[in-house]
Amino acid sequence: MSKTTNKSTPVFGPNVLDARVRERFLAGGNLDPKVLEKHLAELPDVAGQADNVSLRQPALSATVEAVDDDEDDDS
């Protein structure tokens, strides 16, 4: 069986609306800014359903606490 696809929709490859690659597609002219604006306007607002998560991220801070592995050794 063959799968029927729309000619303008790629079967395999990056999604031009993906936030990780859309700047590249905008700069290269492969994504129309109006299409992106329409897509963003159609996204539902789910901010009220989000949970805040607090995590310590030492890679983002200027100082990192040293871990002393020999803390329990009294020899």
C-alpha angles and dihedrals in degrees: 000000000000123000116233113222136176110258092228093053115079115228093212131017142064121325105242090214093057108120090226095061108018095096089059091049092047091050092047093049093243093117124052111224089221091057090051092048091051091048092051092047091054094053113108119244104243098160090116090061095054125108120215114234121195114204129167108239109192093181089066096049128077094231130047123198113240116235114222108211092183094059095115096043112102098170 
